[in-house]
Amino acid sequence: MNKHKISRRRFLKAGLTIAGTSAGLGHLPEAFSETKTGGVSRTALKPLRAIPTTCDQCPAGCGVIAYLDGDRLVQILGNPDHPVNMGGICAKGLAAINLVNDPERVLYPLKRAGLRGEGKWTRITWDEAYNILSRRLARFDAGGQRRKDGRLVFDLGREHALWDGIIEAFDGAVIIRRQMFKNINERTACLGMTGYPALIEDVGRAGFILNFGANPFANHDHFIGMARRLVSAQVEGGARLVTFDVRMSETAARSREWHPLKAGTDGSIALAMAKTILESGLADEDFLAKNTNCSLDQLMSHLAPYTADAASSVSGLDAGDIVRLAREFASTPASAAILGGGVTDHANGTETVRCIRLLNWMVGNLERPGGLFFPRYPSAAVRKNTKESQKSALPFSNSAGAGEVTDGRIDTYFSVFSNPAFSNPDCLSSAKSLSDPQKVGFLAVFDTHITETARLADLVLPASTFLESWNLSDAPSLDGNPVLNLTQPVVSLVSPARALRSPVFDSGKLLEPTFEPRGEAEEVVSFWLELAKRTGGTLLRSLPYKSTSDYLASLIGELFGDESREVFAALKSRGFFSLQSESSFPQAQPEPGVATPSGKIEIYSEEKKSRGLPAYPTYQPLHDAQPTRNSLILTTFKSSLFSTGTANSKWTREILHDNPVWINKNTAEKMGLKQGDKVLLESSAGALEVRVLTTERIHPESAALAEGFGHSALGRVARSQKFHSSDPDTGLLWWHQKGSGVNPFELIENRKDPLGGGQGSKDTIVTITKI
């Protein structure tokens, strides 16, 4: 094991995944080959094989159990023993069956046969595909530096432990880490204030919660785990939830109060509340003095302009409500101010996060039940942990429109589980750039479907689903107890004859069951290790593993040393391993502390001041986000059915297959619009025709569109088209005449927060014209 490249600290801190193929499991401990769980069919009372695994439809890390009737996957349910989701499962997790059985999956390597985007392909062998890719990557072997004829770009749609080795091998390449970048405004703000890229919001024990733009009841990085704790706090603990959001989200609808603010004005509310808390004598003066670098006098001076009346004029929220909620927040012993994409996805997102986090510091709710907590990881080197976080959090690039990356020719663009031609702001410009051979010399895509990006590719490589893979990851530590999750294959059983022919078969130990992906789909780790062997050079030195099992066993061995066998047994039988509750785990991490250079929460930032930036948390208006008559600020949202894995799912698409534009009833009346009218939405990026949904559940100056609709590729279910296939249901799509909605990213302009660098995807102004 090369300890310099992958360590316990780096693996568990980053929350990355490790994976192994089934064919190479002979090197693992025997405990890894036994599954002792089972079930019974509720209808036929027939015994079922039950395999615990981990859902990968979103980042939440929910434990699930897959039930098989023979070799047929019949159901996926939540794992009731899992400490994160506690048996809960969402529609996305249930629909994972559709993902693995999708008749429109890519199952074989494909090479472009016509012009880019024509959809003409030639099936090739994996040997040919590896040779093509290895030759191109070998051209960047000397550190990946920019060549005279173009650059190398890796567009990584999911996080994985392997990426560290790839980045190290090609340290001059452009790296687009989408999952890391998604929360970059929040990460930037939290790192500057605490030295940690994120904090855990302990909603389960809170008595009062101010929610700024988060929607844990529908779509959240901690989704089911956080939603269940929030419900418990409300129902059992009587917690009071107040939501600020331009749209009545699922969470706003379940709140005691919903206040529709003008888009991007949350920071003014947070600062006015902080001022109210100080003036009311409700601030935790002892906490501020001991744990922050800012005195009460300094805070009072800075907050002087942020009155409730001033915030009311900016946001539209009544000044009396601002004062009332601030006092209630500060008077409740267990309170938390939480936040989400409704705050961070603006060009002032980083500064707004600082303003909202200040509310928690004002009342001292850090490392207290119901407040905010530092994330727990099984590492003794907390400060070294956070230094690595600081070092790695900010340099990740993001195309945010391929035009940004394609300023200068790209020699090779390699997209892994990413779809920039659909999900980038101003995505039509991204697609145009990616389809131009003068801008992108070679485009390769590793994914499960022919996405909008894959349709433009020169080479498409079939990827396995999470139900056909081995993975290890750490789950969000919502209760201060780190959890290791196992993802193990549950479908596509390999015949005993084929397993016996495997070159890595361990004589006398035929594993039961033995799996591999459908068709010739390949698992991530085995793909990269084979590519490294073919490419050689720096990539092979960064990934020096003989096989996937060697890679997996090396990492697990380093994580647990002599206790690996016991940990494997627990993972295999339960699907997870609760680190701090297991006596076999060597040492629990000591209590973490603030990891800033000053050793205190830095409300005041000398570093920002030196760069001419606001030293204190400051409200920054979105000056150019001012709607006029017949124009509104466009916001987007994700439904509880949204994920990349459900885009072509027959179950989720039957429930939700269209996305009309939300417009406030009074606003619509002034524009002469009524329910169901067709309108043209226009921005500097593009134009869309869409139906109107008039509602009182949105701010009068905002319009809203759901994400994940309007696919032009990926599959016919995603495009609401009936067709005949091996799945008889595809010929029964009853909603085919209703269309498949529109893609809001065709309208969203390429804006960025200048402080954090994250996308300001909720700032675009659209004009609305009745058709």
N, C-alpha and C positions, 0 to 999 in steps of 0.2 A: 504494500500500500504506500503510495506516495503521500506522505502526511503533509507535505508542503501545499499540495493542491486541494485536498478535501479533508476537512477536520470535523470533529464533532461540533465545534463551535459554528463553523460556516454552514454546515448542513442544517442544523436545527434552528439557527438564528434566522436564516433566510427563508425558512419554510419551503424548501425545495423538495422535489420528489426524486426518488430513485427507483429504477425499474429494472426488471429482469425478464427474460423470455422463459417460457415453460420448458423449452427443449434443453436449456442449459442448467437445470436445477439440480443436477446430480451432485454438485459440489457443496450444496447447502446441508445444514444439519437435518437429521431424520425427522425432527419435529416439524419441519417445514413441509412434510409430505403427508401429514395427517390432518383430516378435518373430521371432527366428531359431532358436528351439528346436524340437525335434521328437522323435518317438518312433515305436515300432513295436508293434503289437498282438502280445502273446506267443502268442496262439492262432491268429489268422488271418494273422499276419505282414503286416498291413495298415498302411500309414503313418498315423500319428496326429499331430495338432497338439498340441504341448505348450506350455502357458502357465504360466510361473512366477508364483506369487502367494503370499499370506500367509494362513495359517489364522487365523480369528477365533473359534474355538470355545472358547477360554480366553485368558487374558492372556499366555501364554508367547511368542507371536510366532514360531511355527515357520514356516519356509519350506517351501512345498509346490509340487508341479507338477500341474496339471490336464491330463488327456489327453482330447482330443476326437476322436471319429470323425465327421467332417463337422461338424454343429452339435450333436452329442449328447455330453454329458459321460459318459465311460465309467469313469474312474478318477481317484483323487487319491492321490499318493504323496509321501513326503518329498523335499525338495530336498537331494541329497547334497552340494552345494556350500555350503549355508547354514551359517554359522559358529556358529549357536545350536543348532539341533537336529541338524545334521550328517547329514541324511538320515532321521532318525527321524520317525515319525508315530504317533499314538495312534489308538485306535478312534474317538474323537470326530471327528478330522480325516477319517478315511475315510468316516464317516457323514454328512459335509456334503453328499454327493450326495442323501441323503434329505431334507435340509432344503430344498434348492432345488426339488426335484421333488415335494414333499409335496402330495398332492391336496387337503389340508385347509388349505392356506395361505389367508390373506386376500389377495385380489388387487384389491379395489375398495373405495372409501370406503363406509362403512356408517353410517347414522343410526338411532338407537333408535326402534322403532315401537310398543313396548309399555312395560310397567313395567320398571324396572331389573332385570336378571337373568332376564327372561322369554325372552331369546334371539330376540326378534322384531326384524328389521332391514329397513330400506329402503335400497336401493342409491342413492347420490347421486353427483353429479359432483365432481371435484376443485374446480371453481370454487365450488360450494356449500360444500364443506368448508372451503376457505380463507376464504370470507366469514364463516362461522360463527365460526371461531377468531380471525380478525383483529379482529372486533367485540369479542370478549371480552377479548383482550389489550390492545386500544386503551383499555379502561377503566382499565388500570393504567399508562398511558403515562408519567405523571409520576413516574418512578423506581420504579414497582412497589409503592409504599407500600400499607399495609393500608387497604382501604376500610372504610367503616362497615358494609357488608353482607357482608364477608368478605375473605379473603386469596387470593393467587395462590400455587400450589404447583407446582414443577417436580420431578418424580421421575425422575431420570436413571439408567437402569440400566447404561449404558456410558459410558466416558470419551470425550470428543471435544473437539477444539480449539475448536469452535463455542461450547461452553458458556461460555467466558469472556465472549464478546460478549453472550450472552443474560443472564448474571448481571449484567453491567454495565448492561444496558438495564433490568433489573427488580431493582435492588439492594435493594428492600424485600421481595422475594418469599422464600418458604421454598424453599430449594434442598436437595434430597435427592440427594447424589452417592454412589450405592451402591458403586461400585468404590473410591472414595477412602475411604469409611467402613469397608469390610470389614477393613482393616488399621489402623484408627485407634489402637487400643491400642498396637500396635508402633510406629506412627509417632510417637505422643506420647512414648513412652519414648526412642526413638532421637534425636528432635529435642532433647529435654532433655539427653541425654548427649553428643551429637556435633554437633548443628546440622544433621544430615541426617535426612530422614524414613525412610530405609531404608539398609541396608548389604548388600553383596554377599557371600554365603557361598561361599568358594572351595573347595568340596568336592572338585573335581577334582584338587587337588594336596595334599589333606590326608592325614595319616597316621593320625590318630585323630579321630573325630567323635562328640561327644555330641549326640544328637538329642532335643530336648524337644518332642514333640507334632507334628512335621512328617511329612508323608507324600509325599515327592517321587516315589515309585514309582507313585502312583495319581492324585493331584490336588494341584497346587501351582501358584503363580503362574508359576514357571519350569519347570514340569512336565518335558517331554522333555529339554530342554537340561540341567537339573540332574540328572535321572535317569541320563542317559548318562554324565555326568562322575562321578557317584557310582559307577556300575558300573565305569568305567575305574579309578577310584582303588582300588576293592576288588580287582578282578581283576588289574590290571597293577601297581598300587603296593602291594598288600597292606594297604590302609587298614583300620582296625578301626572298625566302626560299632556304637555302643551306643544303643539307643532306649528312651526313657521315654514310655510312653503307656498310657492305661487299657485300650486295645484293641490286639490284635495286628493292626496295619495291614499293608499290603503291604510297607512299609518295615521295620517291626519284624520281619516274617518273614524278611527278607533281611539282618538285622543279626547281628553276632556274639553280642550279648546283647540280650534284651528284658526290661525291668523294668516290670511293670504297677503304676503308682503310683495311690494314691487321687486322685480327680479334684481338680485345683486345688492340689496340694501341691508342684508342681515347684520353686517358689521356695525352699522349705525345703531341698531337695536341693542346689540351686545355691549357696546361702549356706554350707551345711555343707562343700561341696567347696572353696569359696573359703577358708574357715577352715583346712581341712586343708592346702591349698597353702601358705598363709602359715606355718603351724606346722611344715611339713616343709622349709622353706627353699627352696621351689621357685618362689616368685614372682619375676617379672622386676622387680627393685627399680629398676633404671635406667629402664625404661619407665614405671613408675608415678610415679617422681619427676619425669621430664621431661615426661610427656604427660598426667598427670591432676592434679586439684586436691585430691588426698587423700594423706596421708602413710601410711606403714606403721603407725605407732602409732595413727593415727585408724582405720584399717581394722581393726587387731587389736582395738581397743576396741569398735568397732561389731559385729564378728563374734563376740565372746566368747560370747553366748548360743546361737549357731547350731552346736551340736555335732552330730556324726554320730548320737549316740544320740537327741538331740532330734528330728532330722529323721527318723530311723527310726520313732520313735513316732508321728509325724504322717503319714508317707507310706506306711509299711509296707515300705520298702526296707531291707534288712539294713545295719547300720551299717558292717560290715566291707567291704561292697561300695562304700559311699559313699567310704570312705577309699581303697580300692584304685583305684577309677576316677578319683578326683581326682588321685592321684599319677601314674597312667598318662597322664592328660590333660596334666599339667604337664611330664612328662618327655619327651613326644613333641615334637620340634621344630616340626612342622607340625600344629597341632591347631585345631579349631574347635568351638564350642558353637553349634548352630543351633536354630531354633525354628519352630513353626507354629501352626495353629489350635487344636491341643490345649492350647496354653498361653494364647494371646491371647483365646480366646472364653470367658473367665471374668470375673466381676466383679472379680477381682484381677489381670487380665491385664496391665495396664500396669506394675504394680509387679513382677510376675513376669518380664517382659521385662528390666527393669532388673537383676534378680538374675542372670539367665542371661548377659546381655551382660557383667556384671562378671567372669565366668569368663574371657572373652577378654582383658579388660584385665589380669587378674591375671598372665597368662603373656605379655603383650605381643604377641599375635597380631593386630595391626592393620597393614594394608599390608605383610603378609608372606605369602609363598606358603603356601597351605593354611589361612589364617586368614580374617579379614574385611577387606573393601576398601570404600573410599568408591566410590560409583557414578561412572562416567566418562561425561561428556557432552561434545560438541564445543563447548565454550564457554570463553572465557578468563576470564569473570567468575564464578569459583567462589563467592566469598563473597557476591556479589550474588545468585547462584543460590540459595544456601541461605537467605538472608534472605527471598526470595520464597517458598521452601518453607515457612518458619516462618509467614509471613503467611497462606498459603493452606491450610495443612494442617488446622487445627483448626476453622474456622468452619462447615464443612459439616455440615448437619443430617442426621438420619436418622429416619424415622418410627418404626422399631422397634415397630410397632403403630400403626395409623392413629389410634388414640385420642389419641396424643401430639400429632400434627399437628392433629387435629380438636378440640382444646381451643379452641373458638371456631369460628365458621362459615368454611368455605372457599368462596369464590366460584367459583374455577376450579382444578381439579386436572388437570395435564397429565402423563401417564405416558409415558415414552419408553423402550422396551425394559425395562420394569420390571413386576413382577407382585406388588405388595404383598399382594394378597388371597390369595396362595399362600405367599410366602416370608418375610413378616414374622413375627417371634415373635408368638404369640397371633393368628394370621392370621385366625381367624374373627371376631375383634373388628374387625380391619382391614376385612374384607369388609362387615361390618355397617355400619360408619361410612361406607364409600364408597358403599354402596347407599342411604343415607339422604339425600334431597334437602335436608332441613333442615340437615344437616351439610356436605354437599358439593353446591353448587349445580349444578355442571357438571363432568363427568368425560370427558376425552378421552384416548385411548390410541393411540400410534403403535407398531405391532409387526407381526410376521409372522403371528401366529395369534390366534384368539379365546381368550385366556388367561382365568384366573379373574378378573382385573381387567378385561380387555376386555369380558367378559360383562356387567359392571355399568355399562359406559360409555354415555354419550350419543352419542359419536362415536368410531368406530374407523377408523384410517387405516392402509392397507397399507404396510409397510416392505419395502425390498429386503433380500436376504441379502448376506453379504460376497462371495459368488461373482458378484454382479451389481453390484459397486460398485468405485469407485476410492478407495483409501486410502493414506496414507503414515504410518508410525509408526516409533518407534525401539524396537528389541528390547532385552531385558534384557542388560546388559553383563556377562556371566558371566566373560569372560576379559579384562576391561579394555579391550575393543575395541568401541566403540559401533557399532551396525549400524542402518541405515535399511532398513525393509521397505516394499515396494510391494504393495498389494492391487489387483489389476486384474480386471475382469469377465471371466468365462470361459464364461458360458452366455447363453442367450436372444439369439441373433443377430438383429439387425434387418435386414430386407430392404433391398437397395440402394434400392428405390423409396421406402421410408419414410425412409431416411437422407437421400435427396436432398430430400425435402419438409421436412426439419428446418429451422426458422428460423435455426439457428446453423450450418448446414452451410457449410463453407469451400469455395467453388467450386473445382473441379478437384482436390480432395484428399479423395476418398472413402476413409475409413479402413477398413482391413481387419485384423481384423474390427471391426465396430461392434456394440455390445451395448446392451441396456437391460433392466431388470427385467421379470419376467413380469407379465402382466395390466396393471394400472395401479399396481403397487407403486412407491413413490417412494424415492429415495435421500436420506439424511439432509440433506446439504448443500443440494441443490437444493430440498428441501422448506422448509428454514428460510429460504433466501434469497427464495423466492417469498412465504412468509408475512411476511417483513420488508417486502417491497415493498407488500404489501396492508395491513399494519398501520401502516407509516410511523413517524414519531416517533422515540423513542429506540432502538427495535429496529432500524430502518433505518439510523440513524447508527452503531450498533454493528456492523452487518453491511453495509457499503457496497459490496458486490460486485455487478457486473452479472450474473454467471452463476457456475456452479460452476467452470467452467474458469478464470475470472478469479480466483476465490478460491484455487484450487489453484496456479495459476501465480504468484500474488503471494507465497504462502508459500514456494514452492520458490525463487523468485527471491531472496527475502530470505535464505533459508538458504545459498544457494550463489553468488549474484551472477552474475558472468560465466561461471562454470563450470557453470551449470544444465544446459546442453545435454549435457555429458559425463556428468553425474550421471544425467540422464534416460535416457541410452542404457544405462548400466549397470543401472539399476533395471529397465528394460523387458526387457532380455535375460536378466537373472539373477534378478530378483525381489527383490534386496537390494543395498545399497551399504555396504561395510565402510569406515567413515570413516577410521580411523587407518592402515589399510593402503593407502589410495589416495593416490598422490602428488598427485592433482588437488585433494584437499581442502586448503583454504588453510592452516589451522593446527590442530594438535591441542591439546587442553586441557592446561595444566600440571598437575602432580601436585596433587591436592586435599589439603586439610588440615582439621583440626578447625575447625568454624565456630560454636562457642559464644561467648557474650560474653567469657568468660575466655580463649578461645583454647586451652583444654585440655578433655580429656574430663572432664565434670562428674559424677564419682561422687557427690560431695556437692552438693546443690542448695540454694543459698540461697533461690532463688525458691520452692521447695516449703516450706521452713522458714517463710518469711514468711506462707504461707497455712495454716500449721498442719498441713502434710502431712509424711510421712517424708522427711527430708533425705537419708538414705542408702538404698540398695536394701534393702527390708524385706519379709519374708514376711508376708502378710496372709491369715489363714485365712478361708475361706468359712463364717462362723459359722452361717448358716442352711441350709447344704447338708449336713445331717446325716441320712442315711437311718435309718429305723427298721425294725422287722420288716415284711416285705411291702412295703417301699419301697426304691427304688434311685435313684441319681443318673443322669439321662438324658444321654447324649452322642450326638451325631450325627456322621456322616461322609459324605464324598463318594466314590463309587466312581470308577474310571478311566473309566467310561462316562458320567459325569454332566456335563452342561452344559445351559444353557437351549436350545441348538440341537439337542440330542439327545432332548429330552423326548418328541417325537412321531416318533422315528426307528424304523423297523421293524427295522433291523439291531441297534441297541443294545438295544431292548426285547426282542428275541427272546433275547438273551443273559442279560439281567437285568431281570425284570419284577415282582419282589416284594421286599419288605423285612421279613422276620421280625425280631422283637426278640431281640437277643443277650442271654443271661443265663448267668452262670457256672454250670457243672454242679453244683458243691457248693451254691451259693445256690439253684438251682432245686430241688434235692433237699430242702432245708430248707423250701421253700415248697410242696412237694408237686407240683412241675411236672415234666413230661417233654417230650421232643422232640415238636413238633407240636401241643402243647396250645394251645387258644385262651384268651387272657387279655384282661382289660380293664385298660388303662393309663389312669390318671387323674391330673390335676394341677389346679391352680387355674384353668388356661386352658381345659381341655377333657378329652375322653375318646376313646380309640380302642380298637377290638377288633383284635387282631393275633395271629398264630401265634408260638410260642416256638421259638427256636433255642438249644439248650443247647450250651455250648462251654467249653473251658478257656482260650480266647483273649481273655478279658476279666476285669477286676478284679472281685472278688466283690461290691463295693458299687456297681457301675455296670451300667447297661443301655445298649444301643446300637441306634440306628435309622439306616438309610441315608437320605439326603436325595434329593429329586427324584421321589418316588413319591406315589401317592394323588391324582392329578389328578382334578378334577371337571369340567374344561373342557380347552381347548387342542387336543384332537384325540382321535379314537377309538382310535388306536394307543396313545396315552398312557394311555387308560382300558381297554386290553386288550379292545377290542370289534371283532369281525369286521364288515366291511362291504364292499360292492361299490363300486368306483371306477375311475378311469382306470388305476390301478395294480392289476393282478390279484393281487398279493401281499396286499393288504388283506383279501381274502376267504379267506386261508389262515392267519390268526393261530391257531396251534394252542394258545396259552397263554391263550385267552380265558376258560376256565373257572377259571383260577387266580387271577383278580383282578389288580389293578394296585397293590397295596400301600396304605400309609397315608402321610399327610403328617405328619411329626413336628412341624412348626411349628403344628399345631393343639393341641399339648400344651405347647410351650415358652413359658415365662412371659416377660414383658417386663421383663428385668433389664438393668442397665447398670453398667459400670465407672465409679465416680464420678470417677476420675482422668482416664482417656482418653475416656470417653463411649461406648466401643464396647459392643457387645452381649455380655451374659453368657449366651450361648445354650446353654452346656453346664453350667448350674448347676441346672436344674429337677429337683425330686424328684418321682418318679411312684410312686403306689401300684399294686400289681399284684394282681389278683383273678382266680382261675381261673373260667372260664365253663363 
